[in-house]
Amino acid sequence: MRGLITLGLALTVGGAPLAAQHANQFELGLFGAYTKYDKTFNLSNRLGGGARIGYFFGERVGVEGDVLFQPEYAVAGGTTMEPLIGGASLVLNLLGGEHHLLYILGGYSRLDFGSTAPYKFTDGGIHGALGERLFISQRVALRVEAREIYTPSTQSTFATSKASHLVLSGGFSIFDRGAPLTDSDHDGVSDKKDLCPNTPLGATVDATGCPHDADGDGVYDGIDKCPNTPTGAKVDATGCPLDSDHDGVYDGIDQCPDTPAGVTVDAKGCPLDSDGDGVDDAHDKCPNTPAGAKVDATGCPLDSDHDGVYDGIDQCPNTPVGAKVDATGCPLDSDKDGVPDGIDQCPDTPPGTTVDATGCPLADSDHDGVPDTIDRCPGTPAGTPVDATGCPLAHDSDGDGVDDRLDRCPNTPPRTPVDAYGCPLLFPEERVPAAPGAPPRRPTVVLKGVTFQTGSSALRPESYAVLDVVAQSLIDNPEIRIEIAGYTDNTGSATVNTRLSQARALAVRAYLARKGVTPTRMVARGYGPSGPIATNTTVAGRAQNRRVELHKLP
């Protein structure tokens, strides 16, 4: 019995609305019953009949009383008995609908077994039952029930202290109308339970009173005349899809909602355009336009330069009239003279030949490849390389940046700074300034390669090339004055060495004067072993100290 009560409570909490039961409703019923008594009572199973009356406070909870009669019958020992069973119950309706209603009940039972011993006693007990009402109409129902009565302390003299009896019954119940539940929106769900109290009339609702919309179009089922509308389609008040342009594709799905009447469209509602030129098939007079070609309003390709290749495909849209073109619309030029085939009147011009607008070679009297009309050097000797103006190309044999025609020192060593005439600069600008407070550095040049006969001031012949370059540089830069300084190592007498260094400085001065340098621009001095630039303890160091330097004078 505890199991029945637990099941009833669970179903009561979670059950659906009970359309067949009303608040403040009475139930009157008659039933037949089959009773199976506790075996200790030594009574046979008996049939009987009874009546019940119930009252419901709401859809789920009610109370009722019932009484079961059994006819008098003989029992062992020659006695008779006429059992009478009465009960008072609390009824809980569990779940159901218009046509059936499952319930449980529990309460108190009173059992009177008669007035003849040994059955002259009355028992009190509790009972529990599970039953169902099967509605024939709104006010009449068939009711079946299984009930167990438990007596914890029986008054019988032949049984143990407790007993239980089973009663199976079936009968009919009649209900009055009761107090109807308020349902403002007439959706079949009382206002008390209706979560959507303003449902439009005719809309189907769920157990909470909220409308269904199976196709999600915003028009509720029951009102929706087109319940299978595709997702995304706009609908009218009846739930049927709109199609403003009558192309067969519903508004909301139609990506081209203003399609002209009669135009064939795709699944998106947009006009078909087989050749993809932007003009729909219904209006396209050139339905097979190549992909990429620009078209006019009728769908026919444009060809602005009339070369036979459509705009949009034509990679050279400004081809001159008459020029032959390739598949991309660009002019062909077989002889590569810059004049397109079809316009070129001399189509076999040799490579590199300058031509006129007709593609024919221009006159070139000196055959240097530059037409006479622009040749600034028209008498260039045959075979002489020329620039774009027809003049001989500059040449710089020693790579000093001065053209050979202007270079007065044509064999300048690589990377030697030179003046405008290609001669080495004797005194390049100092890149590292003197330290703050120190006197300015004196520009100095060591004349490497200038040597003398041993113990003599006579110049060796190999010195001439170096001194010739010095002379030319001094001539090119007449503003420069110099001191020619002679030095020796520390071998021998200092007096002799000073005299020898003076003689050698004078020899260099005399050579430069013979080459055209004004003598008054030069001063010769001998410094002997003073001012060494290397150690005198080694042969190599002494060789470096035997030198001639040029010092730039202020």
C-alpha positions as CSV (number, residue, x, y, z in Angstrom):
1,M,0.0,0.0,0.0
2,R,2.9,2.4,0.7
3,G,4.0,1.8,-2.9
4,L,0.7,2.9,-4.2
5,I,0.8,6.1,-2.2
6,T,4.3,6.9,-3.3
7,L,3.4,6.3,-7.0
8,G,0.3,8.5,-6.6
9,L,2.2,11.4,-5.1
10,A,4.8,11.3,-7.9
11,L,2.2,11.3,-10.7
12,T,0.1,13.9,-9.0
13,V,3.1,16.4,-9.0
14,G,4.1,15.7,-12.6
15,G,0.8,14.8,-14.3
16,A,-0.9,16.5,-17.2
17,P,-4.1,18.6,-16.9
18,L,-7.2,16.5,-16.1
19,A,-9.8,17.6,-18.7
20,A,-12.5,15.3,-17.3
21,Q,-12.5,16.4,-13.7
22,H,-13.7,19.8,-12.3
23,A,-13.5,21.6,-9.1
24,N,-16.6,21.5,-6.7
25,Q,-17.9,18.4,-8.5
26,F,-19.9,15.5,-6.9
27,E,-19.5,11.9,-7.9
28,L,-22.3,9.3,-7.2
29,G,-21.7,5.6,-8.0
30,L,-23.0,2.0,-7.7
31,F,-20.6,-0.9,-7.9
32,G,-20.3,-4.7,-7.7
33,A,-17.5,-6.2,-5.7
34,Y,-15.6,-9.4,-5.2
35,T,-14.1,-9.8,-1.7
36,K,-11.2,-12.1,-0.8
37,Y,-11.0,-12.4,3.1
38,D,-7.9,-13.1,5.1
39,K,-7.4,-16.9,5.1
40,T,-7.4,-17.0,8.9
41,F,-11.1,-16.0,8.8
42,N,-12.0,-19.2,7.1
43,L,-14.5,-17.4,4.9
44,S,-15.1,-18.1,1.2
45,N,-14.7,-15.4,-1.4
46,R,-17.9,-13.4,-1.8
47,L,-19.7,-11.2,-4.2
48,G,-21.5,-8.1,-3.1
49,G,-22.5,-4.6,-4.1
50,G,-22.4,-1.1,-2.9
51,A,-22.6,2.6,-3.3
52,R,-20.3,5.6,-3.1
53,I,-20.5,9.4,-2.9
54,G,-17.5,11.7,-3.6
55,Y,-16.7,15.4,-3.7
56,F,-13.7,17.1,-5.5
57,F,-12.2,20.3,-4.3
58,G,-10.2,20.7,-7.5
59,E,-9.1,18.7,-10.5
60,R,-6.9,16.4,-8.4
61,V,-8.0,16.2,-4.8
62,G,-11.3,14.9,-3.4
63,V,-13.0,12.9,-0.6
64,E,-15.5,10.0,-0.8
65,G,-17.4,7.6,1.3
66,D,-18.5,4.1,0.3
67,V,-20.4,1.1,1.7
68,L,-20.2,-2.5,0.5
69,F,-23.1,-5.0,1.3
70,Q,-22.9,-8.7,1.0
71,P,-25.9,-11.0,1.3
72,E,-26.4,-13.2,4.3
73,Y,-24.9,-16.7,3.9
74,A,-24.2,-19.8,6.0
75,V,-20.8,-20.5,7.4
76,A,-19.3,-23.5,9.2
77,G,-20.9,-24.5,12.5
78,G,-24.4,-23.8,11.2
79,T,-24.2,-20.1,11.7
80,T,-24.9,-17.3,9.3
81,M,-23.2,-13.9,8.6
82,E,-24.0,-10.7,6.7
83,P,-20.8,-8.7,6.2
84,L,-20.9,-4.9,5.9
85,I,-17.8,-2.9,4.9
86,G,-17.8,0.9,5.0
87,G,-15.0,3.3,4.1
88,A,-13.9,7.0,4.1
89,S,-11.1,8.0,1.7
90,L,-9.0,10.8,0.4
91,V,-8.8,10.6,-3.4
92,L,-5.9,11.8,-5.6
93,N,-6.5,12.0,-9.3
94,L,-3.2,11.2,-11.0
95,L,-3.2,11.6,-14.8
96,G,-5.5,11.2,-17.7
97,G,-7.5,13.2,-20.2
98,E,-10.9,13.5,-21.7
99,H,-11.6,9.8,-21.7
100,H,-9.9,8.3,-18.7
101,L,-8.6,9.2,-15.3
102,L,-6.2,7.2,-13.1
103,Y,-6.5,7.7,-9.3
104,I,-5.3,6.4,-6.0
105,L,-7.1,6.6,-2.6
106,G,-6.5,5.8,1.0
107,G,-8.5,6.0,4.2
108,Y,-10.3,4.3,7.1
109,S,-12.4,1.1,6.8
110,R,-15.0,-0.4,9.2
111,L,-15.8,-4.1,8.9
112,D,-19.0,-5.5,10.6
113,F,-19.1,-9.3,10.2
114,G,-22.6,-10.0,11.7
115,S,-24.3,-10.9,15.0
116,T,-23.6,-14.6,15.2
117,A,-20.6,-16.1,17.0
118,P,-17.8,-16.6,16.2
119,Y,-18.2,-13.7,13.7
120,K,-19.9,-11.4,16.1
121,F,-17.2,-8.6,16.0
122,T,-16.3,-5.4,14.3
123,D,-12.8,-4.5,13.0
124,G,-11.4,-1.1,12.1
125,G,-8.5,-0.7,9.6
126,I,-6.9,1.3,6.9
127,H,-7.1,0.8,3.2
128,G,-5.4,1.9,0.0
129,A,-6.6,1.5,-3.6
130,L,-5.6,2.0,-7.2
131,G,-8.4,2.6,-9.8
132,E,-9.4,4.2,-13.1
133,R,-12.4,6.0,-14.4
134,L,-13.2,5.4,-18.1
135,F,-15.5,8.2,-19.3
136,I,-18.4,7.3,-21.5
137,S,-19.4,10.9,-21.6
138,Q,-18.6,14.1,-19.7
139,R,-20.9,13.0,-16.8
140,V,-20.8,9.2,-16.9
141,A,-17.9,6.9,-16.3
142,L,-17.1,3.2,-15.8
143,R,-15.0,2.8,-12.7
144,V,-12.8,-0.1,-11.7
145,E,-10.7,-0.5,-8.6
146,A,-8.5,-2.8,-6.5
147,R,-8.5,-2.1,-2.8
148,E,-6.6,-3.7,0.1
149,I,-7.9,-3.4,3.7
150,Y,-5.4,-3.9,6.5
151,T,-6.5,-4.5,10.1
152,P,-3.6,-4.2,12.5
153,S,-5.5,-5.6,15.4
154,T,-8.5,-7.8,14.6
155,Q,-11.3,-8.6,17.1
156,S,-11.7,-12.1,15.9
157,T,-11.0,-15.0,18.3
158,F,-9.6,-17.3,15.6
159,A,-7.2,-15.1,13.8
160,T,-3.8,-13.6,14.6
161,S,-3.6,-10.0,15.8
162,K,-3.7,-8.6,12.2
163,A,-5.5,-9.4,9.0
164,S,-5.8,-8.1,5.4
165,H,-8.6,-8.4,2.9
166,L,-8.7,-7.7,-0.9
167,V,-11.7,-6.1,-2.6
168,L,-12.0,-5.9,-6.4
169,S,-14.9,-3.7,-7.7
170,G,-16.4,-2.4,-10.8
171,G,-19.3,0.0,-11.5
172,F,-20.6,3.2,-12.8
173,S,-20.3,6.8,-11.6
174,I,-22.3,9.9,-12.4
175,F,-20.9,13.4,-12.1
176,D,-22.6,16.7,-11.8
177,R,-21.2,19.7,-13.8
178,G,-19.3,21.2,-10.9
179,A,-17.8,24.6,-11.1
180,P,-16.3,25.1,-14.5
181,L,-12.7,26.5,-14.6
182,T,-12.2,29.9,-16.1
183,D,-10.6,29.8,-19.6
184,S,-10.4,33.4,-20.9
185,D,-8.8,32.5,-24.2
186,H,-10.9,29.4,-24.8
187,D,-7.9,27.2,-25.5
188,G,-8.9,24.4,-23.2
189,V,-6.4,25.2,-20.5
190,S,-7.7,27.0,-17.4
191,D,-6.5,30.4,-16.7
192,K,-4.9,29.1,-13.5
193,K,-2.6,26.9,-15.5
194,D,-2.4,28.9,-18.7
195,L,1.1,30.3,-19.3
196,C,-0.1,32.0,-22.5
197,P,-3.5,33.5,-21.4
198,N,-4.0,35.5,-24.7
199,T,-3.8,32.7,-27.2
200,P,-5.7,33.5,-30.4
201,L,-9.0,31.7,-30.8
202,G,-8.5,28.4,-32.8
203,A,-4.8,28.0,-32.1
204,T,-3.7,24.6,-30.8
205,V,-1.9,24.7,-27.5
206,D,0.3,22.5,-25.3
207,A,-0.3,21.5,-21.7
208,T,0.7,24.9,-20.5
209,G,-1.7,26.7,-22.8
210,C,1.0,28.0,-25.2
211,P,0.4,27.8,-28.9
212,H,2.2,25.5,-31.3
213,D,3.9,26.8,-34.5
214,A,5.3,23.7,-36.2
215,D,6.7,25.5,-39.3
216,G,8.0,28.5,-37.3
217,D,6.3,31.1,-39.5
218,G,4.7,33.1,-36.7
219,V,1.2,31.8,-37.3
220,Y,0.0,29.3,-34.8
221,D,-1.1,25.8,-35.7
222,G,-4.9,25.6,-35.9
223,I,-5.0,29.0,-37.5
224,D,-2.2,28.3,-40.0
225,K,-3.8,27.3,-43.4
226,C,-0.3,26.5,-44.7
227,P,1.3,24.5,-41.9
228,N,4.3,23.4,-43.9
229,T,5.7,26.8,-44.9
230,P,9.5,26.6,-45.7
231,T,11.8,28.1,-43.1
232,G,12.4,31.8,-43.7
233,A,9.4,32.5,-45.9
234,K,7.3,35.5,-45.1
235,V,3.6,34.7,-44.7
236,D,0.2,36.5,-44.6
237,A,-2.2,36.4,-41.6
238,T,-3.4,32.9,-42.5
239,G,0.2,31.5,-42.5
240,C,0.5,31.1,-46.2
241,P,3.7,32.3,-48.0
242,L,3.8,35.6,-49.9
243,D,5.3,35.8,-53.4
244,S,5.3,39.5,-54.3
245,D,7.0,39.1,-57.8
246,H,5.1,35.9,-58.6
247,D,8.2,34.0,-59.5
248,G,7.4,30.9,-57.5
249,V,10.0,31.7,-54.8
250,Y,8.5,32.9,-51.5
251,D,9.4,36.3,-50.1
252,G,12.0,36.0,-47.3
253,I,13.7,33.3,-49.3
254,D,13.6,35.3,-52.6
255,Q,17.0,37.1,-52.9
256,C,15.7,38.9,-56.0
257,P,12.2,40.1,-54.8
258,D,11.5,42.4,-57.8
259,T,12.0,39.9,-60.6
260,P,10.1,41.0,-63.7
261,A,7.0,39.0,-64.6
262,G,7.6,35.9,-66.7
263,V,11.3,35.7,-66.0
264,T,12.6,32.2,-65.2
265,V,14.4,32.1,-61.8
266,D,16.7,29.8,-59.9
267,A,16.0,28.4,-56.4
268,K,17.0,31.7,-54.8
269,G,14.4,33.6,-56.9
270,C,17.0,35.3,-59.1
271,P,16.7,35.4,-62.9
272,L,18.7,32.7,-64.7
273,D,21.8,34.0,-66.5
274,S,23.3,31.0,-68.4
275,D,26.4,32.8,-69.6
276,G,26.9,34.8,-66.4
277,D,27.1,38.2,-68.2
278,G,24.7,40.0,-65.8
279,V,21.8,40.0,-68.3
280,D,19.1,37.4,-67.6
281,D,18.3,34.9,-70.2
282,A,14.9,36.4,-70.9
283,H,16.5,39.6,-72.1
284,D,19.9,38.4,-73.3
285,K,20.2,38.7,-77.1
286,C,23.6,37.0,-77.0
287,P,23.1,34.1,-74.6
288,N,26.5,32.5,-75.2
289,T,28.8,35.4,-74.3
290,P,32.3,34.2,-73.2
291,A,33.0,34.4,-69.5
292,G,34.6,37.7,-68.5
293,A,33.4,39.7,-71.5
294,K,31.7,43.1,-70.9
295,V,28.3,43.4,-72.4
296,D,25.7,46.1,-73.2
297,A,22.2,46.2,-71.9
298,T,21.1,43.5,-74.4
299,G,23.7,41.1,-73.2
300,C,25.9,41.4,-76.3
301,P,29.7,41.8,-75.9
302,L,31.5,45.1,-76.3
303,D,34.7,45.6,-78.4
304,S,35.8,49.2,-78.0
305,D,39.0,48.9,-80.2
306,H,37.3,46.7,-82.8
307,D,40.1,44.2,-82.7
308,G,37.8,41.1,-82.4
309,V,38.6,40.5,-78.8
310,Y,35.8,41.5,-76.4
311,D,36.3,44.1,-73.7
312,G,36.9,42.4,-70.3
313,I,38.9,39.7,-72.0
314,D,41.0,42.2,-74.1
315,Q,44.2,42.9,-72.2
316,C,45.2,45.7,-74.6
317,P,41.9,47.6,-75.0
318,N,43.4,50.5,-77.0
319,T,44.9,48.5,-79.9
320,P,45.2,50.8,-83.0
321,V,42.8,50.2,-85.8
322,G,44.1,47.6,-88.3
323,A,46.6,45.9,-86.0
324,K,46.6,42.2,-85.8
325,V,46.2,40.8,-82.3
326,D,46.6,37.6,-80.3
327,A,43.9,35.8,-78.3
328,T,44.3,38.3,-75.4
329,G,43.7,41.3,-77.7
330,C,47.3,42.4,-77.7
331,P,49.0,43.5,-81.0
332,L,51.4,41.1,-82.8
333,D,54.8,42.4,-83.9
334,S,56.7,39.8,-85.8
335,D,59.8,41.9,-86.4
336,K,59.8,43.5,-82.9
337,D,60.2,47.0,-84.3
338,G,57.3,48.4,-82.2
339,V,54.9,48.7,-85.0
340,P,52.1,46.1,-84.9
341,D,51.5,43.6,-87.7
342,G,48.7,44.8,-89.9
343,I,50.0,48.4,-89.7
344,D,53.7,47.6,-90.3
345,Q,54.5,48.3,-94.0
346,C,58.0,46.8,-93.6
347,P,57.2,43.6,-91.6
348,D,60.7,42.1,-91.9
349,T,62.8,44.9,-90.5
350,P,66.1,43.6,-89.0
351,P,66.3,43.5,-85.2
352,G,67.5,46.8,-83.6
353,T,66.6,49.0,-86.6
354,T,64.9,52.3,-85.8
355,V,61.7,52.7,-87.8
356,D,59.1,55.3,-88.5
357,A,55.4,55.1,-87.8
358,T,54.8,52.8,-90.7
359,G,57.4,50.3,-89.4
360,C,60.0,51.2,-92.1
361,P,63.7,52.0,-91.2
362,L,64.7,55.6,-90.8
363,A,67.7,57.1,-92.8
364,D,71.1,56.6,-91.0
365,S,74.0,58.2,-93.0
366,D,76.8,57.0,-90.7
367,H,75.2,53.6,-90.1
368,D,75.6,53.9,-86.3
369,G,72.0,52.9,-85.7
370,V,70.8,56.4,-84.8
371,P,68.6,58.0,-87.4
372,D,69.9,61.2,-89.0
373,T,67.0,63.2,-87.6
374,I,68.3,62.8,-84.0
375,D,72.0,61.9,-84.6
376,R,74.1,64.6,-82.9
377,C,77.3,63.1,-84.2
378,P,76.4,62.3,-87.8
379,G,79.9,61.5,-89.0
380,T,80.8,58.8,-86.5
381,P,83.4,56.4,-87.9
382,A,82.0,53.0,-88.8
383,G,82.0,50.5,-85.9
384,T,82.3,53.1,-83.2
385,P,79.9,52.4,-80.3
386,V,77.5,55.3,-79.8
387,D,74.9,56.4,-77.3
388,A,71.3,57.3,-78.0
389,T,72.2,60.6,-79.5
390,G,74.6,59.0,-82.0
391,C,77.8,60.2,-80.3
392,P,80.6,57.8,-79.3
393,L,80.2,56.1,-76.0
394,A,82.5,57.4,-73.2
395,H,85.4,55.0,-72.3
396,D,87.3,54.9,-69.1
397,S,90.3,52.5,-69.4
398,D,91.7,53.0,-65.8
399,G,88.2,53.1,-64.2
400,D,88.9,56.4,-62.4
401,G,85.6,58.0,-63.6
402,V,87.2,60.3,-66.2
403,D,86.6,59.5,-69.9
404,D,89.8,58.5,-71.7
405,R,89.3,61.5,-74.0
406,L,89.8,63.9,-71.0
407,D,92.0,61.7,-68.9
408,R,95.6,63.2,-68.6
409,C,96.7,60.4,-66.4
410,P,95.3,57.3,-68.2
411,N,96.9,54.7,-66.1
412,T,95.8,55.8,-62.6
413,P,96.0,52.8,-60.1
414,P,92.5,51.5,-59.1
415,R,90.6,53.4,-56.4
416,T,93.0,56.3,-56.5
417,P,91.2,59.7,-55.9
418,V,91.6,61.8,-59.0
419,D,90.8,65.4,-60.1
420,A,88.6,66.4,-63.0
421,Y,91.5,65.5,-65.4
422,G,91.9,62.0,-64.2
423,C,95.1,62.7,-62.3
424,P,95.6,61.6,-58.7
425,L,94.8,64.1,-56.0
426,L,98.1,64.8,-54.2
427,F,96.4,65.9,-51.1
428,P,92.9,64.3,-50.6
429,E,90.7,65.9,-47.9
430,E,91.4,64.5,-44.5
431,R,88.5,62.2,-43.4
432,V,89.6,62.3,-39.7
433,P,89.7,65.8,-38.2
434,A,92.5,66.8,-35.8
435,A,91.9,66.3,-32.1
436,P,90.5,69.4,-30.2
437,G,93.3,71.9,-29.4
438,A,95.9,70.1,-31.6
439,P,97.4,71.9,-34.6
440,P,95.8,71.0,-38.0
441,R,97.3,68.0,-39.7
442,R,99.8,68.9,-42.4
443,P,98.7,67.3,-45.7
444,T,101.5,64.8,-46.7
445,V,102.1,62.4,-49.6
446,V,104.9,59.8,-49.5
447,L,106.2,59.4,-53.0
448,K,106.3,55.6,-53.1
449,G,108.3,54.3,-56.1
450,V,110.7,57.3,-56.2
451,T,114.2,55.8,-55.7
452,F,117.8,57.0,-56.1
453,Q,121.2,55.5,-57.0
454,T,122.9,54.2,-53.8
455,G,124.6,57.1,-51.9
456,S,123.6,59.5,-54.7
457,S,120.9,62.0,-55.5
458,A,120.5,60.6,-59.1
459,L,117.0,59.4,-59.7
460,R,116.5,55.9,-60.9
461,P,114.5,55.6,-64.2
462,E,111.6,53.8,-62.6
463,S,110.9,57.0,-60.6
464,Y,109.9,58.9,-63.7
465,A,106.4,57.5,-64.0
466,V,105.5,58.5,-60.5
467,L,106.9,62.0,-60.8
468,D,105.2,62.5,-64.1
469,V,101.8,61.9,-62.4
470,V,102.8,64.3,-59.6
471,A,103.8,67.0,-62.2
472,Q,100.5,66.6,-64.1
473,S,98.5,66.9,-60.9
474,L,100.4,70.1,-59.8
475,I,99.9,71.6,-63.3
476,D,96.1,70.8,-63.1
477,N,95.9,72.4,-59.6
478,P,98.1,75.6,-59.9
479,E,96.9,76.9,-56.5
480,I,98.8,74.2,-54.6
481,R,102.3,75.0,-53.2
482,I,104.5,72.1,-51.9
483,E,107.5,71.3,-49.8
484,I,109.6,68.5,-51.1
485,A,111.1,66.8,-48.0
486,G,114.0,64.3,-48.2
487,Y,114.6,61.7,-45.4
488,T,117.2,59.0,-44.7
489,D,117.7,56.2,-42.2
490,N,120.1,56.6,-39.3
491,T,123.0,54.6,-40.9
492,G,126.2,56.7,-41.0
493,S,126.8,60.3,-40.2
494,A,123.8,62.5,-39.5
495,T,125.5,65.4,-41.3
496,V,126.2,63.4,-44.4
497,N,122.6,62.0,-44.3
498,T,121.1,65.5,-44.0
499,R,123.2,66.7,-46.9
500,L,122.2,63.7,-49.0
501,S,118.5,64.2,-48.2
502,Q,118.7,67.8,-49.3
503,A,120.3,66.9,-52.6
504,R,117.7,64.3,-53.3
505,A,114.9,66.8,-52.5
506,L,116.5,69.2,-55.0
507,A,116.7,66.5,-57.6
508,V,112.9,65.9,-57.4
509,R,112.3,69.6,-57.5
510,A,114.4,69.9,-60.6
511,Y,112.6,67.0,-62.4
512,L,109.2,68.5,-61.7
513,A,110.3,71.9,-62.9
514,R,111.4,70.3,-66.1
515,K,107.9,68.8,-66.5
516,G,106.3,72.2,-66.3
517,V,105.7,72.9,-62.7
518,T,106.6,76.5,-61.7
519,P,109.7,76.3,-59.5
520,T,108.5,79.1,-57.2
521,R,105.6,76.7,-56.1
522,M,108.1,74.2,-54.7
523,V,110.5,74.3,-51.7
524,A,113.2,71.5,-51.3
525,R,114.4,70.6,-47.8
526,G,116.5,67.7,-46.4
527,Y,115.7,66.4,-43.0
528,G,118.2,63.5,-42.8
529,P,117.4,60.8,-40.3
530,S,114.9,62.9,-38.4
531,G,111.2,62.1,-38.5
532,P,111.4,58.3,-39.0
533,I,108.1,56.6,-39.8
534,A,109.4,53.1,-38.9
535,T,112.0,51.5,-36.8
536,N,115.6,51.7,-37.9
537,T,116.5,48.4,-36.2
538,T,115.3,46.3,-39.2
539,V,116.1,46.3,-42.9
540,A,112.4,46.9,-43.8
541,G,112.0,49.7,-41.3
542,R,115.2,51.5,-42.6
543,A,113.9,51.1,-46.2
544,Q,110.6,52.9,-45.2
545,N,112.5,55.8,-43.5
546,R,114.5,56.4,-46.8
547,R,111.8,58.4,-48.6
548,V,110.7,61.6,-50.2
549,E,107.5,63.3,-49.0
550,L,105.4,66.2,-50.4
551,H,104.0,68.6,-47.8
552,K,101.2,70.9,-48.8
553,L,102.1,74.5,-47.9
554,P,99.5,77.0,-46.7
